[in-house]
Structure formats: C-alpha cells, structure tokens
Amino acid sequence: MSEGKNFSRRRRGGMRFRPSGNQQRRPAAQEARAAAQTDATSGNESLFDKSRQQEIERAQNVAAGLPAEGMPKTNDGEATIEAHSKRDYREPHLDTPAEVKEEFKPIEIQEQPKGIVDAIKMAAQKVIKKVQRLIKPVKRVHKEVIINAESLETRVAVLEEGKLEEFTIERNTEERLVGSIYKGRVRNLEDGLKAAFVDIGFEKNAFLHYWDIVPSNFDSGVEVVEREDRRRPEKPKITQRDIPRVYPPGSDIIVQVTKGPIGTKGPRITTNLVLPGRYLVLLPNSDKSGISRKIENQEERQRLKRILRELTIPEGMGVIMRTVGEGQQKRYFVRDLALLLEEWRMVQEKIKGGASPSCVFQEPDLIERTVRDFLTEEVERIVIDSSAAHERIKDIIGRISKRSLSKVKLYTESQPVFDRFNITKQLENTFSRQVHLKSGGYIVIDETEALVAIDVNTGRHKSGRDQEQTILKVNLEAADEICRQLRLRNMGGLIVLDFIDMKGRRDQQNVYQRIKDGLRRDKAKTHILPISQLGLMEMTRQRHSESVRSAVYDDCPYCKGRGKVKSAITMSVEIQRKLAEIMKKRTRDESDFQLKIVVHPTVLSRLNTEDKQLINEMEKRYYGKLLFRSDTALHAEEFRIINGVTNEELARA
C-alpha cells in the first residue's frame, strides 16, 4: 500500500523527523528529545502525538499477555554488548553538539493565470521540457518487474539496472488480512486499556484502540486541500467518552485491518476506512481531502489541487491523490473515482446483507496490487511466467491504460524466471546475516525480539591515505544498502544503526542525509534521528505484517532460533555431572553395575579422546563400568543414560 493508509493511527508512529533549522542550541540530550517530540512540521496540520502511539503499544502488549513496555530488552542488550565486547566502548563526542541544521531554500510560487493563457503556458512548458531532454538527455533507469506465480506462492521482484530493489512474497494459502474490511462484533471493552476487542471471524479477537475509533487527521505525508464548493454539515464528532454508548458489547462495527497478527498479538484494526485505487484513495468515512507530499513540484501540486477541487465527491467522503497521479490528466482521476465509488457501493451492499462477523472487502492479491502500485511510466516491462496470470494482468492493465499492454511479457523458457534474471542469487546474498559492499566493507544485520541492530564495518577497505574519506565512503555506501535491506526484508520496529565513528560533524550530516534520501522511496512510514553522541543512529519503521525472514524461514529445530548449540566440552561436563549424581546414589554391593550412555557422535569423540582419562577415574572412584554409544539421530545437546543390566532409562536430557 502506498499513500492509501497514511493517515491511520497505527502508521502515525512512524512520521519522518524534520529538525528545524531555527532552533537554539541546547544540551545534546534535551536537543535530541525535543527533536523527537516535535509536534508540527507544517502550518495548518495537527500531527499525531507520539504519546498516543506509546499508549496504544502498551495497551496492545498488555492485551497480548506481554509486559507493558514490550519484550524485555535485557537479553538482546546482552547480545549486543557481547557483539561489541571485542572492541573498546566508544566515548560520547561531548565536543560535538547533537543539533542538526538543514538549509531550506525558499520556493517562489507564482500565481498561474487561468483560462487560455494558463493552457498555453502549460503547453509551452511541456515543449521546453522535451527540448531540454533532446539537448541534455535525462539518465533513464532500466526498471522492470519480474513475477513468479506458482500454485502455493507468488513472488514479485522489482529490478533497477538488474539490481534487486523491491521484493514481495505472498502465500496463496494464507488469507489477506491487511487492508481487508470486516463487519465485526464488539466482544468486550477494556476501559483500563482504552481498547475494544472485536470478533472478525478469527481465532484471536482483533485489537481496536479508542484512538482508532475516533475520527483521525492526516499525517505529515498528506497535505490537506480545502474544497471551497462543499457545504459541510455540522456533525457531532465521536469522542472516547461516547465509545461505550455507541459501541456497546454485542454491537456490530465496520473495521479495516491495518496490521496483521505478529507473534502473540492479534490483528490491529481501525474504523477509519480507506479504499485505494490507481491514482486516488477513497475515504468513505472522512470529509477531508488531500494530496501526497511526495509530489514535490509546486506547479504540479497547484494543478492537481485544482483538479481535486473540481472532482464530484459525495458528501461525507474524501479522497487522497497518490504520488503516481503526478502528471496525469483529469479524466484519469474522474474514472478512478467512479471505480472506487462503485466498489464502495458493493461493499455497502455486503454490509447490509451480511452477517457478523464476515469479510465485506478483501484486499486484492499480490498480482493486482503490483499492477496498481508499480505500473508507472518508469517501468519498461513486466515479465511473468504464468499464462493464466499473464492474461489476468493484461485484463487489469487494459482497464487502466491500454498503451501499457505492450509492456507485459510472458516468460516461457525452461529456466526458472528468477534464475534467468539473477534474482535467486541476489536473494541468497540479501538474506544472509552479513551483507558485503562494493568498497570491501560489510554490514551485519541482527533481528531480535525488541529491535534490529545493524553494524557497519570497513572489512577489507582499510587502505587509503585519507582515513576520514575512507570511513565516509564506506558509511555512505552502507547507508544506501541499509535502506535497500529495510525494504527487501520488511524489517520494522526500533532499528539502531552503528556506523563507523566519524569525527567531523559534516560527515555525520552527510550520512544522516543519505539515509533520509534513501528512505523517501520506502512505502512504510519511518522516523529517524540524527547520529547521537555515542555514534549511533536510531530510527523506527512501521511494519504491517511479519518480516520476509519470518515468512520464508522457520526457527532451527536444533538451536530453536538461538543460532548456537552447546559445544562438545559443555555436553561432556553435563554428562559427567549426571553420571556422578547417579553413581553416588547407588548402594555399595558386590553386584555388577553398568551404565550405558547414548550420545551424539561429536560428543562421543570428545569422551573417547580428551576426556578418556577422566572417565576411567570416575569408573574407579564409584566402582562401576561406563559404556558409551553414539546415535546420529540424537540432538547434539541430547543424551540418554541407561542401566546396562536392567535396561531401565535413568536419565535423559
């Protein structure tokens, strides 16, 4: 999804940080805190208070049976300390202020004359742009979309100059939750959590915070556009106090899923519905309209605002102009609005006739979302290896833009399409813990329960006369790769970036700006802070479903996700400790006493070599005989101790 859900409560926690250039100097800790809690980035918009997001997170954690502040961070913190224990702790750069100032150049917006003069000027500008392209051609990026459609899953990869930039996977056996609209039933209200639990037809009830019930404002990614010709009826707005009266337990409620179930948490839902289209996003329950701030050209923004004010939108509804609408003619928006209104009419019919709980609108599958979100002028071709999906894509594109039909190609070769375009190899390199950079450096990515830690290292790139320039080059290259990895892996939550230490404040600002520029193309909401005095950069990234790693990989049955197993010497110590305990309990008599110990071959090798003398001494000390056998079917951390005379199992681990 792109701008379509930008205004939902869940997504507001990830607003992009925009430090002001007019701030006075304050102590570093106060400066970073004040920058993170800035309440406004534009004059006429009220942004989402971050304390609400923290309140919602705490309530959702308590509802899921977790601590209010989330999973304990001590384990992850210890792992981070261990990873950095091999080098000295860095000292804070107390001589460097944490303040970051940006240069803002004022943009002059000239009033455009209306009528025939305006039309002539726009036509002249188009001619000038074409002439400029002929004189100085704009460098085009070869962008293509590769789709692998199979019976169990569908994979979509976006390549730019042959390099994997976007990757999405969807299992056909799993129901599409995020973006779907349900007619649910309120099961209970928790005033202490300020949340309602709604039955939408799944095993676990969905979580609906009170802040997701009251009407919401747009976030910083959307600029509000006032429509002068509209007469807005004064409607009493619902408040948190009204929720128990309006939605008592047992009442029906129409909700949309904004975040799928992750771990022990159920789905997250909202009553602020959105229906995304090709160029517009319909807001059935909001009378506000807006335009995406990602459209930066001011003349184009003014043109789109005029089109938006001319659209015939039903009372009580609003729309958001998506980024892909830049440069499009008015007729495309009119047609898109008509399709969205028809779709909403069908949803309303299902709401009236359907029982609760039931699904009244399901988010389109990955193929349809790909056409909707990725088919732009920059895409040169779409390659797909399924004839049925190929015909379906052509049918979808034919309803949007017939001239784009020539971009769709059917792949019929015997070699898998992802192998043919070198995507498989890139995926293997992408999802490894260590990702190498062209300069010889590398980044290490560790996903934990509480946060994602990314460490940047110079690796082989240690040569060069100017060490500061070498460090800056590696950090800039790592910044580009980190932004790419966040998109590919769909990592979210709290993310800590540990760049190589830079002394110069200008170098730190360059790396910070490179990260901000790289995150602009990310569809997920992000919030980033400057490099701190400890040399760390902190950011958050919203995620509406589990990461790609969680979808593709299961925890190892051997190590249970730890990534480590006990060593052979550790197992030898545990076995000897257990043997001593059993043999000490034995009553002394003249009967034979034999113990048979079954272990993993690697442990047996240790017992028969380095620890053989210790085993012999144990036999003499406790007057018993120890027989060791190996079993390849055993876990490396598993062993069994059996009475050699009675075959009774005495211990198992």
VOGU-3710 file (C-alpha; in Angstrom, 3 decimals, decimal comma):
1> msegknfsrr> 0,000/0,000/0,000  1,196/3,493/-0,577  -0,425/6,733/0,485  -3,727/4,989/0,924  -3,290/4,293/4,597  -1,002/7,102/5,537  -3,479/8,707/7,894  -4,300/5,641/10,006  -3,417/5,811/13,690  -1,051/2,893/13,535
11> rrggmrfrps> 1,042/4,477/10,874  1,381/7,785/12,591  4,020/6,425/14,919  6,489/6,402/12,037  6,437/10,054/10,933  9,567/11,298/9,296  11,646/13,514/11,554  12,240/17,038/10,249  14,569/19,009/12,526  14,086/22,748/12,448
21> gnqqrrpaaq> 16,896/25,000/11,328  15,898/27,833/13,710  16,355/26,024/16,993  18,654/27,452/19,603  21,449/25,362/20,988  20,555/23,231/23,936  22,301/20,377/25,716  22,620/17,341/23,486  20,191/15,083/25,342  17,498/17,798/25,513
31> earaaaqtda> 18,060/18,635/21,844  17,515/15,053/20,661  14,478/14,652/22,919  12,950/17,907/21,740  13,549/16,991/18,103  11,905/13,608/18,548  8,819/15,155/20,146  8,309/17,984/17,653  4,561/18,418/17,199  4,331/20,221/13,873
41> tsgneslfdk> 6,064/20,227/10,549  3,610/22,336/8,651  1,490/25,324/9,482  -2,037/24,015/9,144  -1,737/20,360/10,128  -2,020/18,862/13,585  0,286/15,886/13,705  -0,188/12,720/15,705  1,014/12,997/19,295  3,677/10,362/19,850
51> srqqeieraq> 2,405/9,699/23,383  -0,747/8,220/21,834  1,327/5,718/19,901  3,142/4,673/23,074  -0,202/4,364/24,862  -1,572/2,144/22,090  1,560/-0,019/22,075  1,402/-0,518/25,849  -2,283/-1,430/25,700  -1,703/-3,895/22,866
61> nvaaglpaeg> 1,213/-5,503/24,725  -0,891/-5,958/27,875  -3,752/-7,402/25,813  -1,348/-9,933/24,263  -0,094/-11,035/27,667  3,265/-9,281/27,307  4,894/-6,718/29,608  3,502/-3,220/29,096  6,770/-1,963/27,638  7,123/-4,946/25,297
71> mpktndgeat> 9,524/-7,864/25,446  12,414/-7,415/27,888  15,407/-5,911/26,217  17,986/-7,350/28,603  18,680/-10,465/26,558  19,016/-8,517/23,355  21,046/-5,906/25,124  23,438/-8,561/26,413  23,811/-9,964/22,925  24,615/-6,510/21,644
81> ieahskrdyr> 27,182/-5,987/24,391  28,783/-9,326/23,641  28,985/-8,449/19,976  30,808/-5,233/20,835  32,861/-6,555/23,746  35,791/-7,282/21,440  36,396/-3,587/20,969  36,635/-0,644/23,341  33,493/1,198/24,349  33,177/4,431/22,470
91> ephldtpaev> 33,175/7,677/24,404  30,498/10,306/23,735  31,628/13,112/21,455  30,991/15,809/24,038  32,676/18,426/21,886  30,157/17,839/19,089  26,639/19,241/19,502  23,778/16,935/18,629  21,959/19,716/16,823  21,476/19,261/13,081
101> keefkpieiq> 20,680/22,253/10,940  19,321/21,972/7,444  19,358/24,585/4,752  15,931/25,416/3,371  15,737/27,375/0,152  12,510/29,316/-0,250  10,443/28,358/-3,254  8,665/31,106/-5,079  5,136/30,146/-6,083  3,747/32,356/-8,770
111> eqpkgivdai> 0,057/32,695/-9,325  -0,932/30,898/-12,502  -3,353/32,736/-14,787  -6,453/30,741/-15,551  -8,158/30,145/-18,840  -6,487/30,037/-22,253  -3,326/31,776/-21,006  -2,808/29,036/-18,453  -3,297/26,336/-21,087  -0,802/27,984/-23,478
121> kmaaqkvikk> 1,783/28,311/-20,712  1,466/24,652/-19,715  1,817/23,557/-23,332  4,907/25,764/-23,711  6,448/24,240/-20,607  5,965/20,730/-21,990  7,678/21,747/-25,240  10,570/23,282/-23,305  10,997/20,102/-21,277  11,089/17,984/-24,438
131> vqrlikpvkr> 13,713/20,267/-25,971  15,775/20,054/-22,792  15,650/16,266/-22,943  16,899/16,353/-26,534  19,751/18,696/-25,689  20,674/17,011/-22,410  19,014/13,603/-22,157  17,865/12,585/-18,682  19,522/9,406/-17,490  16,897/6,680/-17,505
141> vhkeviinae> 16,953/3,788/-15,102  16,080/0,417/-16,622  13,291/-0,730/-14,327  11,355/-3,962/-14,733  9,016/-6,103/-12,661  9,514/-9,883/-12,550  6,608/-12,028/-11,310  6,914/-15,704/-10,392  3,383/-17,142/-9,980  3,146/-20,690/-8,623
151> sletrvavle> 0,439/-22,801/-7,056  1,471/-22,139/-3,442  3,059/-18,713/-3,569  3,569/-15,629/-5,709  6,815/-13,658/-5,709  7,357/-10,199/-7,155  10,773/-8,606/-7,678  11,491/-5,078/-8,924  14,837/-4,683/-10,681  16,655/-1,431/-11,425
161> egkleeftie> 19,617/-1,865/-13,762  19,457/-5,579/-12,920  19,747/-4,966/-9,156  17,024/-6,207/-6,836  15,352/-3,198/-5,186  11,918/-4,487/-4,092  10,816/-7,982/-3,129  7,398/-9,215/-2,001  6,150/-12,712/-1,324  2,595/-13,902/-0,731
171> rnteerlvgs> 1,453/-17,411/0,141  -1,727/-18,358/-1,668  -2,869/-20,492/1,277  -2,860/-17,524/3,683  -5,764/-15,108/3,885  -5,008/-11,491/3,010  -5,752/-9,571/6,186  -4,090/-6,160/5,941  -6,350/-3,771/4,024  -9,417/-6,030/4,177
181> iykgrvrnle> -12,679/-4,672/5,623  -14,775/-6,733/8,046  -18,197/-6,484/9,600  -17,265/-7,412/13,153  -18,917/-7,660/16,526  -17,655/-5,976/19,674  -16,945/-8,661/22,274  -15,818/-6,550/25,201  -14,491/-3,112/26,129  -11,455/-2,650/28,341
191> dglkaafvdi> -11,559/0,871/29,764  -8,262/0,293/31,531  -6,566/-0,408/28,204  -8,802/2,058/26,343  -9,401/-0,661/23,785  -12,136/-2,832/22,343  -11,800/-6,452/21,269  -13,696/-7,220/18,083  -14,593/-10,615/16,653  -13,877/-10,542/12,912
201> gfeknaflhy> -14,082/-14,296/12,402  -10,632/-15,435/13,510  -9,438/-17,451/16,461  -7,985/-14,373/18,169  -10,098/-11,229/18,520  -8,812/-8,092/16,810  -7,454/-5,199/18,862  -9,161/-1,805/18,403  -7,813/1,081/20,456  -10,083/4,013/21,247
211> wdivpsnfds> -7,770/6,316/19,278  -8,516/4,189/16,185  -12,271/4,705/16,624  -12,413/8,493/16,872  -12,005/10,400/13,576  -8,362/10,984/12,657  -6,443/13,736/10,922  -3,974/13,315/8,090  -0,343/12,787/8,988  2,635/14,737/7,676
221> gvevveredr> 2,740/12,735/4,430  -0,525/14,269/3,161  -1,361/17,943/2,674  -4,971/18,910/3,358  -6,763/20,507/0,390  -9,800/22,618/1,198  -12,690/22,234/-1,229  -14,447/25,600/-1,294  -17,581/24,472/-3,122  -18,551/21,969/-0,460
231> rrpekpkitq> -21,112/22,593/2,215  -20,080/20,598/5,221  -22,869/19,690/7,593  -22,029/20,065/11,232  -21,741/16,522/12,546  -21,194/15,798/16,215  -17,792/14,140/16,437  -17,475/10,980/18,473  -15,127/11,138/21,464  -13,626/8,488/23,699
241> rdiprvyppg> -16,373/9,071/26,257  -19,015/8,215/23,660  -17,485/4,866/22,675  -19,126/2,685/25,372  -22,503/4,172/24,383  -22,029/3,984/20,593  -20,318/0,562/20,508  -21,512/-1,490/23,495  -20,550/-5,203/23,679  -22,550/-7,172/21,127
251> sdiivqvtkg> -22,936/-4,310/18,650  -21,789/-4,505/15,024  -18,879/-2,394/13,813  -17,212/-1,939/10,415  -13,427/-2,091/10,683  -10,370/-2,396/8,455  -7,218/-4,352/9,324  -4,148/-2,120/9,488  -1,684/-4,665/10,875  -1,711/-8,436/10,715
261> pigtkgprit> -1,109/-10,725/13,705  2,555/-10,829/14,744  3,672/-13,284/17,416  1,176/-13,367/20,277  -0,581/-10,164/19,204  -3,860/-10,275/17,309  -4,731/-8,169/14,252  -4,836/-4,393/14,639  -7,936/-2,671/13,207  -9,408/0,810/12,721
271> tnlvlpgryl> -12,770/2,333/11,847  -11,123/4,924/9,545  -11,676/3,053/6,279  -9,737/3,589/3,039  -10,195/2,156/-0,458  -7,042/2,527/-2,581  -7,275/2,952/-6,323  -4,793/3,606/-9,086  -4,490/7,386/-8,707  -6,812/8,111/-5,754
281> vllpnsdksg> -7,572/6,747/-2,328  -11,227/6,959/-1,280  -12,034/7,871/2,340  -15,649/6,764/2,847  -15,898/7,984/6,459  -13,942/11,237/6,194  -14,906/14,506/4,512  -11,285/15,663/4,208  -9,250/15,546/1,009  -5,527/15,829/0,463
291> isrkienqee> -2,561/15,338/-1,805  0,626/13,357/-1,242  3,612/15,444/-0,164  5,892/13,156/-2,179  4,861/15,203/-5,233  7,466/17,960/-4,844  6,956/20,075/-7,974  4,971/23,105/-6,815  3,386/23,864/-10,209  2,242/20,267/-10,480
301> rqrlkrilre> 0,822/20,414/-6,960  -1,191/23,513/-7,829  -2,552/21,804/-10,959  -3,547/18,679/-9,016  -5,214/20,776/-6,315  -7,389/22,420/-8,960  -8,349/19,004/-10,322  -9,126/17,781/-6,813  -11,445/20,733/-6,152  -13,273/20,044/-9,431
311> ltipegmgvi> -13,952/16,365/-8,671  -17,538/15,440/-7,780  -17,131/13,691/-4,445  -20,220/12,593/-2,467  -20,980/14,382/0,787  -19,196/12,967/3,794  -16,404/11,415/1,717  -12,915/12,484/0,803  -10,006/11,415/-1,401  -6,213/11,482/-1,345
321> mrtvgegqqk> -4,237/11,993/-4,555  -1,490/9,380/-4,752  2,070/10,032/-5,900  1,503/8,047/-9,092  -1,051/10,692/-10,137  1,716/13,192/-10,867  1,478/14,361/-14,475  -1,834/12,578/-15,146  -4,817/14,198/-16,852  -8,094/14,962/-15,109
331> ryfvrdlall> -10,013/12,222/-16,907  -7,894/9,530/-15,223  -8,856/10,818/-11,785  -12,530/11,036/-12,761  -12,530/7,447/-13,980  -10,635/6,212/-10,921  -13,086/7,958/-8,594  -16,042/6,375/-10,393  -14,500/2,889/-9,982  -13,841/3,479/-6,285
341> leewrmvqek> -17,382/4,732/-5,664  -18,794/1,656/-7,405  -16,547/-0,559/-5,303  -17,729/1,166/-2,122  -21,356/0,711/-3,193  -20,756/-3,040/-3,458  -19,125/-3,035/-0,027  -22,166/-1,285/1,441  -24,461/-3,917/-0,045  -22,410/-6,670/1,609
351> ikggaspscv> -22,501/-4,769/4,902  -26,301/-4,542/4,783  -26,895/-8,146/3,771  -24,001/-9,906/5,507  -23,916/-11,402/8,964  -21,269/-10,551/11,513  -18,505/-11,478/11,623  -17,825/-11,560/7,884  -15,437/-10,102/5,307  -17,097/-7,419/3,165
361> fqepdliert> -14,000/-6,367/1,208  -10,805/-8,329/0,676  -7,546/-6,660/-0,228  -6,524/-7,576/-3,812  -3,894/-10,260/-4,200  -0,227/-9,553/-4,877  -0,540/-9,545/-8,676  -3,294/-6,925/-8,707  -1,504/-4,826/-6,072  1,665/-4,963/-8,165
371> vrdflteeve> -0,133/-3,568/-11,205  -1,791/-0,920/-9,057  1,334/0,229/-7,202  4,284/-0,451/-9,523  3,000/0,103/-13,061  4,361/3,595/-13,725  5,979/5,299/-16,696  9,428/4,282/-15,425  8,654/0,555/-15,663  9,840/-0,743/-19,035
381> rividssaah> 8,317/-4,218/-18,861  6,545/-6,738/-16,656  7,699/-10,347/-17,074  5,531/-13,177/-15,714  5,929/-16,935/-16,030  2,269/-17,987/-15,777  -0,022/-17,855/-18,800  -3,174/-17,567/-16,649  -1,697/-14,740/-14,582  -0,399/-13,136/-17,800
391> erikdiigri> -3,909/-12,907/-19,234  -5,234/-11,615/-15,933  -2,605/-8,857/-15,784  -3,376/-7,806/-19,352  -7,056/-7,590/-18,433  -6,284/-5,427/-15,377  -3,910/-3,148/-17,292  -6,377/-2,867/-20,157  -8,854/-1,216/-17,795  -6,184/1,230/-16,594
401> skrslskvkl> -4,049/2,090/-19,636  -4,245/0,244/-22,946  -0,950/1,704/-24,157  0,835/-0,135/-21,315  -0,287/-3,560/-22,573  2,866/-3,879/-24,682  4,966/-3,853/-21,506  3,579/-7,213/-20,333  5,670/-10,188/-21,482  5,046/-13,910/-20,954
411> ytesqpvfdr> 8,113/-15,914/-19,913  8,114/-19,435/-21,404  11,720/-20,641/-21,089  12,582/-23,797/-19,120  14,963/-21,989/-16,773  13,119/-20,522/-13,747  12,395/-16,842/-14,271  14,103/-15,789/-11,016  17,239/-17,688/-12,057  17,122/-16,187/-15,541
421> fnitkqlent> 17,199/-12,652/-14,140  19,757/-13,480/-11,411  17,240/-12,796/-8,653  17,715/-16,096/-6,782  21,391/-15,421/-6,155  20,661/-11,864/-5,039  18,032/-13,137/-2,600  20,509/-15,594/-1,078  23,016/-12,796/-0,541  20,323/-10,434/0,679
431> fsrqvhlksg> 19,005/-12,595/3,494  22,362/-13,582/4,921  23,438/-12,061/8,214  26,441/-10,390/6,612  25,966/-8,238/3,500  29,102/-7,192/1,617  29,562/-3,788/-0,013  31,371/-2,967/-3,258  34,040/-0,976/-1,412  35,102/-4,047/0,571
441> gyividetea> 33,199/-3,146/3,737  30,185/-5,025/5,020  27,147/-4,642/7,264  25,919/-7,137/9,860  22,153/-7,376/10,470  20,720/-8,969/13,611  16,946/-9,177/14,072  15,960/-9,611/17,724  12,671/-9,582/19,592  12,994/-5,974/20,718
451> lvaidvntgr> 14,977/-4,278/17,945  17,049/-4,638/14,791  20,771/-3,921/15,147  22,817/-3,069/12,050  26,599/-2,733/12,365  28,856/-1,225/9,679  32,454/-2,423/9,306  35,273/-1,389/6,966  36,222/-5,006/6,236  38,945/-5,176/3,580
461> hksgrdqeqt> 38,620/-1,482/2,745  41,301/-0,159/5,116  43,727/1,331/2,638  43,952/4,923/1,565  45,861/7,997/2,624  42,871/9,919/3,923  41,295/7,732/6,580  38,347/10,075/7,169  37,374/9,978/3,488  37,675/6,188/3,508
471> ilkvnleaad> 35,337/5,933/6,507  32,877/8,379/4,958  32,825/6,441/1,681  32,069/3,142/3,446  29,365/4,747/5,615  27,655/6,375/2,619  27,654/3,096/0,704  26,355/1,307/3,802  23,565/3,898/4,149  22,305/3,097/0,639
481> eicrqlrlrn> 22,466/-0,636/1,287  20,699/-0,330/4,666  17,740/1,491/3,075  17,565/-1,253/0,444  17,744/-4,032/3,040  14,961/-2,497/5,118  12,660/-2,639/2,092  13,700/-6,104/0,968  13,461/-7,729/4,397  10,439/-5,671/5,559
491> mgglivldfi> 12,105/-5,095/8,914  10,256/-2,890/11,382  10,172/-1,605/14,920  13,143/0,052/16,593  16,272/-0,023/14,416  19,732/1,002/15,664  22,442/1,765/13,095  26,057/1,590/14,255  28,124/3,399/11,632  31,901/3,630/11,721
501> dmkgrrdqqn> 32,889/6,502/14,016  33,221/9,830/12,206  34,882/12,823/13,854  33,581/15,530/11,542  30,051/16,807/12,059  29,735/17,456/8,327  30,455/13,786/7,583  27,815/12,738/10,110  25,315/15,090/8,488  26,115/13,640/5,034
511> vyqrikdglr> 25,397/10,102/6,246  22,211/11,235/8,005  21,003/12,980/4,841  21,854/9,922/2,704  19,680/7,748/4,940  16,808/10,262/4,734  17,077/10,378/0,930  17,121/6,578/0,705  14,019/6,242/2,881  11,950/8,557/0,667
521> rdkakthilp> 11,147/5,695/-1,701  10,099/3,444/1,188  6,335/2,964/1,324  6,450/2,279/5,070  6,415/5,194/7,494  9,825/5,938/9,004  11,073/8,220/11,779  14,816/8,851/12,002  17,023/10,753/14,451  20,483/12,223/13,783
531> isqlglmemt> 23,659/10,435/14,838  23,914/10,660/18,617  26,977/11,491/20,715  27,568/7,750/21,054  27,844/7,498/17,280  24,538/5,626/16,889  21,616/6,465/14,627  18,154/5,464/15,829  15,070/5,066/13,682  11,685/3,383/13,596
541> rqrhsesvrs> 9,977/1,778/10,623  6,378/0,691/10,573  5,611/-2,852/9,536  2,104/-4,107/8,873  2,954/-7,803/8,627  5,725/-10,167/9,629  9,127/-9,682/8,053  10,088/-11,623/4,939  12,559/-13,566/7,037  9,744/-14,795/9,301
551> avyddcpyck> 7,647/-15,744/6,268  10,426/-17,659/4,490  12,333/-19,212/7,394  11,368/-21,244/10,471  13,434/-21,430/13,625  16,074/-24,142/13,511  14,788/-27,267/15,329  18,306/-27,762/16,672  19,049/-24,393/18,234  15,433/-23,094/18,480
561> grgkvksait> 16,402/-19,844/16,800  19,431/-19,128/19,014  21,872/-19,745/16,187  24,123/-21,746/18,521  24,288/-25,232/20,093  26,197/-26,386/23,134  29,808/-27,360/22,472  31,136/-30,911/22,876  33,072/-29,965/26,037  29,915/-28,458/27,587
571> msveiqrkla> 27,994/-31,664/26,902  30,881/-33,738/28,335  30,764/-31,737/31,563  26,962/-32,156/31,860  27,180/-35,912/31,214  29,934/-36,404/33,796  27,974/-34,365/36,331  24,860/-36,508/35,794  26,867/-39,757/35,944  28,430/-38,735/39,248
581> eimkkrtrde> 24,974/-37,967/40,669  23,590/-41,373/39,650  26,620/-43,355/40,823  26,729/-41,592/44,203  23,141/-42,699/44,916  23,990/-46,351/44,248  24,270/-48,599/47,278  27,632/-50,377/47,501  27,338/-54,156/46,910  29,162/-56,883/45,037
591> sdfqlkivvh> 26,749/-56,902/42,049  27,803/-55,636/38,654  26,886/-52,050/37,929  26,999/-50,916/34,342  25,728/-47,739/32,728  25,174/-47,318/29,008  25,347/-43,711/27,785  23,985/-42,854/24,318  25,291/-39,546/22,915  25,769/-37,657/19,648
601> ptvlsrlnte> 28,876/-38,736/17,628  30,613/-35,386/18,160  30,254/-35,732/21,935  31,430/-39,362/21,831  34,568/-38,270/20,004  35,347/-35,890/22,855  34,697/-38,546/25,545  36,938/-41,094/23,814  39,883/-38,703/23,407  40,384/-35,620/25,604
611> dkqlinemek> 38,166/-36,842/28,472  39,047/-40,566/28,400  41,259/-40,324/31,474  38,517/-38,575/33,433  36,031/-41,334/32,581  38,481/-44,040/33,742  38,989/-42,231/37,062  35,223/-41,976/37,533  34,830/-45,748/37,000  37,488/-46,476/39,639
621> ryygkllfrs> 36,083/-43,960/42,122  32,491/-45,257/42,033  33,163/-48,943/41,213  31,135/-49,022/38,033  31,530/-49,598/34,334  30,602/-46,948/31,748  29,787/-47,904/28,144  29,381/-45,127/25,564  27,479/-45,493/22,291  26,759/-42,954/19,533
631> dtalhaeefr> 23,456/-42,289/17,801  23,316/-39,945/14,820  19,582/-39,465/15,343  20,186/-37,725/18,663  20,285/-33,936/19,006  23,755/-32,510/19,679  22,507/-31,440/23,139  20,731/-34,741/23,907  21,961/-37,816/25,801  20,430/-40,860/27,499
641> iingvtneel> 21,749/-42,862/30,493  20,508/-46,496/30,710  21,088/-49,194/33,325  23,178/-51,786/31,475  21,732/-54,720/33,473  18,011/-53,913/33,593  17,815/-51,617/30,510  15,997/-49,057/32,670  16,389/-45,470/31,490  17,807/-43,480/34,386
651> ara> 18,194/-40,029/32,846  17,525/-38,152/29,659  18,478/-34,641/28,566
//
